[in-house]
Amino acid sequence: MADTVANHSTGLDSDHDWRVPAGGGVLLAVLGVLAILFPFVTGVSVSLLLGALLVIGGFAHVAHAFSVPGWTASLVQLILAVIYVVAGISLLANPVLGLTTLTLLVIAYLFVAGIFEIVAGLSMPREANGLWIAVSGVIGLLLAGLLWAGWPATALWAIGVLLGVNLIVSGVALLSVGSAERRVISDESATAA
């Protein structure tokens, strides 16, 4: 009775709760597969999207410049606006060049994060299973090395493939959440009967 009242008050039917994460998971996984199949298109799309977001962010800084007190704060906001807009227009004007820059940033991120994970993992107490953190760091360093060894050719596919893998992993995770929710609902129905 309490579950019925709770579900009725939220407007959700418990039989359909599991379908939302499961459907979202399937959608993300399909988008991930498409991103992997068409990595260059995905990478250029990410570059264009980032460029558009930077331009919008630049306009937001301009608007903020007129609302902050003091001329130095306004000047800082206007300088940030110029940086955002120039970077955004650069990405929009030449998304392939932006894609190579994004790939270099990913390589740098994987390298730095890999070093930090190795140091953190090896400095953890043995019972904390820090070895897994260190292994993750080694994998990050290997990935950075592979991407760097093939650069600039890796810029044509790296962002798209990495985004695709991330979407697939997120999709599978959401799908498993939906599956677990479905099992819980089925178990509750079986015990109620």
C-alpha positions in Angstrom: 0.0 0.0 0.0 2.8 2.4 0.9 4.6 1.6 -2.4 1.4 2.3 -4.3 0.9 5.6 -2.6 4.5 6.6 -3.1 4.4 5.7 -6.8 1.1 7.4 -7.3 2.3 10.6 -5.6 5.4 10.7 -7.9 3.3 9.8 -10.9 5.5 6.8 -11.7 4.4 3.3 -12.2 7.0 1.0 -10.7 6.7 -1.4 -13.7 8.1 1.2 -16.0 10.9 2.6 -13.7 13.4 0.1 -15.1 12.7 1.0 -18.7 14.1 4.5 -18.4 17.7 3.6 -17.5 17.6 0.5 -19.8 16.4 2.6 -22.7 19.0 5.3 -22.0 21.6 2.6 -21.8 20.7 1.1 -25.2 20.7 4.6 -26.7 24.1 5.4 -25.3 25.6 2.1 -26.4 24.3 2.6 -30.0 25.7 6.1 -30.1 29.0 4.7 -28.8 29.1 2.1 -31.6 28.3 4.9 -34.2 31.1 7.0 -32.7 33.6 4.2 -33.0 32.4 3.3 -36.6 32.8 7.0 -37.6 35.5 8.4 -35.4 36.6 11.3 -37.6 33.0 12.6 -37.9 32.6 12.2 -34.2 35.8 14.0 -33.4 35.0 16.9 -35.8 31.5 17.1 -34.2 33.0 17.3 -30.7 35.4 20.0 -32.0 32.5 22.0 -33.5 30.4 21.6 -30.4 33.3 22.8 -28.1 33.8 25.8 -30.4 30.1 26.7 -30.2 30.1 26.3 -26.4 33.2 28.5 -26.1 31.6 31.3 -28.2 28.5 31.1 -26.0 30.7 31.2 -22.9 32.4 34.3 -24.3 29.1 36.1 -24.7 28.2 35.0 -21.1 31.5 36.7 -19.9 30.5 39.9 -21.8 27.2 39.9 -20.1 28.8 39.2 -16.7 31.3 42.1 -17.4 28.5 44.6 -17.1 27.2 43.2 -13.9 30.3 43.0 -11.8 31.4 45.9 -9.6 34.6 47.7 -10.4 36.4 48.3 -13.7 39.1 45.7 -13.0 36.6 42.9 -12.6 34.8 44.1 -15.8 38.1 44.2 -17.6 39.0 40.6 -16.5 35.6 39.4 -17.7 36.0 41.1 -21.1 39.5 39.6 -21.5 38.1 36.2 -20.7 35.3 36.8 -23.2 37.8 37.6 -26.0 39.8 34.5 -25.2 36.7 32.3 -25.2 35.3 33.8 -28.4 38.7 33.6 -30.3 39.2 30.0 -29.2 35.6 29.1 -30.1 35.8 30.8 -33.6 39.2 29.1 -34.2 37.6 25.7 -33.5 34.5 26.5 -35.6 36.7 27.8 -38.5 39.1 24.8 -38.5 37.6 21.9 -36.6 40.3 19.5 -37.8 43.0 21.6 -36.3 40.9 21.8 -33.2 40.7 18.0 -33.2 44.5 17.7 -33.3 44.7 20.1 -30.3 42.1 18.1 -28.4 44.0 14.9 -29.1 47.2 16.5 -27.7 45.2 17.6 -24.6 43.9 14.0 -24.2 47.5 12.6 -24.5 48.7 15.1 -21.9 45.8 14.3 -19.6 46.4 10.5 -19.9 50.2 11.0 -19.2 49.8 13.2 -16.2 46.9 11.2 -14.7 48.8 8.0 -15.3 51.8 9.3 -13.3 49.6 10.5 -10.5 47.7 7.2 -10.4 50.9 5.2 -10.3 52.3 7.3 -7.4 49.0 7.2 -5.5 48.5 3.5 -6.1 52.0 2.5 -4.9 51.8 4.8 -1.9 48.5 3.2 -0.6 48.5 0.6 2.1 48.5 -3.0 0.8 45.1 -3.7 2.2 43.6 -0.8 0.2 44.3 -2.6 -3.1 46.2 0.4 -4.5 47.8 -1.9 -7.0 44.7 -1.6 -9.1 45.1 2.2 -9.1 48.7 1.8 -10.2 47.7 -0.6 -13.0 45.2 2.0 -14.2 48.0 4.5 -14.2 50.2 2.2 -16.3 47.4 1.7 -18.8 46.9 5.4 -19.0 50.7 5.9 -19.7 50.6 3.2 -22.3 47.6 4.7 -24.0 49.3 8.2 -24.0 52.4 6.6 -25.4 50.5 4.9 -28.2 48.5 8.0 -29.1 51.7 10.1 -29.1 53.6 7.6 -31.2 51.0 7.8 -33.9 50.4 11.6 -33.7 49.2 13.5 -35.7 47.5 10.5 -37.5 45.8 9.5 -34.2 44.0 12.9 -34.2 41.8 11.5 -37.0 40.3 8.8 -34.8 41.4 9.1 -31.1 38.7 11.4 -29.8 35.9 9.6 -31.6 37.0 6.2 -30.5 37.6 7.3 -26.9 34.2 9.0 -26.8 32.6 5.9 -28.3 34.1 3.6 -25.8 33.0 5.9 -23.0 29.5 6.0 -24.4 29.4 2.2 -24.7 30.6 1.7 -21.1 28.1 4.2 -19.8 25.4 2.6 -21.8 26.2 -0.9 -20.5 26.3 0.5 -16.9 22.8 2.1 -17.3 21.5 -1.0 -18.9 22.7 -3.0 -16.0 21.0 -0.6 -13.6 17.8 -1.0 -15.5 18.2 -4.8 -15.4 18.8 -4.7 -11.7 15.7 -2.5 -11.1 13.7 -4.9 -13.2 14.8 -7.9 -11.1 13.9 -6.0 -7.9 10.5 -5.2 -9.3 10.0 -8.9 -10.4 11.1 -10.1 -6.9 8.8 -7.7 -5.2 5.9 -8.9 -7.4 6.7 -12.5 -6.7 6.8 -12.0 -3.0 3.6 -10.0 -3.0 1.8 -12.7 -4.9 
